[in-house]
Structure formats: C-alpha cells, structure tokens
Amino acid sequence: MAKKIPIGVQLYSVREDCKKDLPGTLKAIAKMGYVAVEFAGYYGYSAADLRKLLDENKLKCCGTHTGLDTLADDKLQATIEFNKTIGNRYLIVPWIPEELRKTKADWQKIAQRFNELAAKVRPHHMSVGYHNHHVEFSPLEGEMPWDTFFSTAKPEVIMQVDTGNCMHGNGDPVPFVSKYPGRAITVHLKEYSKTNDKALIGEGDVKWAEFFTLCETVGKTRWYIVEQESYAYPPLECIDRCLQVLRKMGK
C-alpha cells in the first residue's frame, strides 16, 4: 500500500489570524490535525523563533512562498540560511512580476534563471519551484506560459500546481501532473466552483479523485497543501473543514 501523502496548510489562508497571534494560530492548526505549514511571510519573527514555534507544536515546514527578489544573488545565502533554520527544503516562488513575463522569450529567460537557482540550492538539499495563478493558462504567442516555463525549466524545478488558480484561468490542473511527471512535488489543494466563490474542498468542480491518483503515482507528490482564500466561515474554521473533508476522502 502506498504511503499516505502528508497534509499541510498555506498560512496565507489564515493570514489575519497569523498577524494577530501566530503562536495561537499554529497551535490551532496543529490541533486540527495538520502536520505542516507553508509560510507566505514571517510576521516579524526570526527564523529561530519560528523554528521554536514549529517544534513546540510538532509541525514541519513544508515550504515557503519566497519572493523572486529574495533569491537574487546578493540575498540568496541569507534566504538559504533562514530556510535551513526553519527546516524547509522547498523555496517556491509564488509570483513573477508582470514586467518580467510579457513575452514567450521572457518566460524562457525566467525558467533559465530557475535552472540556475536549482543548481545553487541543490548542495543545501533544497529545491526551487514556481506556483501558478491564472495568467499562466492564457495562451501567449501560441503557447500557455505554464508550458513555456516548464518545458524550459529542468526537471528538478518544482511545479507547484494550484488547482483552484489553474481552473480560474480556464485551465485543467489534472493533465499537467502527468505531462510533467515527477515534478508536482508539492501541490496546492484549492477548490474552484463556477457557482460558489466561497466553495471549500469537495464543494466545487475540481476532479479530486483523478488529481489525487496522478499526484500519488506519476506526480511523485510529497506534500498536499491546503489553501483557502475565500470564506463562508471564519478562516480557521474553513481550513479545518477542508482537512476533515480530505480525511473523509481517505487522505
């Protein structure tokens, strides 16, 4: 029987709670049954203090959303050291500024930069990756930027598929997991619904069973990461409900 993929949560889902009380929020997340968190900002805490909070709650760090600027040559070593301290191996860039991605050639140039970064962080047992929004699925010069990027990027560059964002861009996340095998190392589980903009996991249009099957076979996925950005309930309750649904799905 295949080993279950552990489930973490992207802290952007509960960013206001984190701003008010990060220690209390991490404690609540651990109590729900999540085993890891992915950071999108550090709320003024040092790496050492974050590691202490994670350890106190028996939580792992399953990634950081790391701005491209923090991976610049003059900042890369500090970023590596910070992530070493919090126990993170996955440096995921969540956004590429518009001025850097206006043409197909721009996307290829960015992908080459990721190849360089992958080589630089590999000795530290780390990986870099890219997380989609919706623009990557609007054709540009005859090709989806997602394909332009990942056909140029080397296999060790992580493809962090965000299911909801992909579908928001009229894309289908499922085929990409098999098209780029072994690269969906961490994925964002986010619902999408044409009729309910506050849908939680299991309440919308994502083909979860098919997606999970691919992640657990060809995708080589190591982390499922819940992200919820719209709220029918308080944010902490939303991510709790998402986790319970995933448990009912056998995850």
C-alpha positions, -999 to +999 in steps of 0.1 A: +000+000+000+013+034-010+024+057+019-001+085+025+010+120+014+010+143+045-012+174+045+000+209+054-017+243+051-006+275+034-007+301+062-019+328+037-053+311+042-053+324+078-031+355+074-052+378+096-051+352+124-013+349+120-009+387+122-029+388+154-015+357+171+009+335+152+017+312+182-021+307+189-028+301+152-001+275+148-014+257+179-049+257+165-036+243+132-018+215+149-048+206+170-069+203+138-045+176+126-024+194+101+012+182+102+029+211+085+026+247+073+038+266+043+048+302+050+039+333+029+056+358+052+070+356+087+050+382+107+082+398+122+095+365+137+131+354+134+139+321+118+150+307+153+117+318+169+097+303+140+115+270+144+108+271+181+071+276+175+070+248+149+088+224+172+065+233+202+035+223+180+052+193+164+047+210+130+070+208+100+076+234+074+065+221+040+075+251+020+079+289+019+064+312-007+096+331-014+097+363-035+119+361-065+138+391-051+149+371-021+166+347-044+188+374-060+225+366-058+231+391-030+203+377-009+203+340-018+227+329+010+206+346+037+174+330+023+191+296+023+202+300+059+168+313+070+151+282+055+176+258+069+168+271+104+131+266+100+136+232+084+123+240+049+136+224+017+112+239-008+116+275-020+085+283-040+082+315-060+045+325-059+045+353-084+066+367-113+063+405-118+044+414-150+073+433-165+094+401-165+068+379-183+054+399-212+066+376-240+073+339-245+111+347-245+106+364-211+091+331-197+120+312-212+145+336-196+128+333-162+129+295-165+166+296-172+170+316-140+152+289-121+176+264-136+205+284-122+188+287-088+181+250-087+218+243-091+228+268-065+204+254-038+209+217-045+241+214-024+219+226+006+194+198-001+168+224-012+147+228-043+132+259-060+098+259-077+070+280-092+034+283-081+007+293-106-020+319-106-043+321-136-022+341-161-001+310-169-030+294-187-038+322-211-020+315-244+009+338-252+024+336-287+007+303-293+016+285-261+005+285-224+031+302-203+029+273-179+042+250-208+067+275-219+082+277-184+082+240-175+094+229-209+124+252-204+129+246-167+149+215-158+131+185-141+144+195-107+124+227-107+092+220-087+059+225-104+036+237-076+002+233-092-026+253-075-058+236-086-082+265-080-060+291-096-055+269-127-092+265-131-098+302-126-076+307-157-098+282-176-071+255-173-074+220-160-048+210-134-051+173-139-032+169-173-002+189-162+006+164-134+011+136-160+026+159-187+055+168-163+060+136-143+078+137-111+076+174-108+044+181-087+064+177-055+042+200-035+007+209-047-019+234-035-054+219-029-078+248-036-114+243-047-129+261-077-166+265-084-183+283-112-213+290-090-199+294-055-169+316-050-166+305-014-166+268-021-145+246+002-127+215-009-153+190-021-179+216-029-168+226-064-156+215-098-121+201-092-118+165-102-102+155-069-101+117-073-083+120-107-060+146-094-050+126-063-044+095-083-019+113-105-002+130-076+002+097-059+016+080-089+033+099-117+035+133-098+057+119-070+039+144-047+054+147-012+031+173+003-006+182-001-010+218+009-045+232+016-051+268+006-084+287+011-087+323+000-125+329+002-145+324+034-180+312+041-169+307+077-141+322+098-108+313+081-096+288+107-129+270+105-126+269+067-092+252+068-105+228+095-135+218+073-112+213+043-090+189+063-119+170+076-133+166+040-099+154+029-099+128+057-133+116+045-118+112+010-092+089+026-063+114+025 
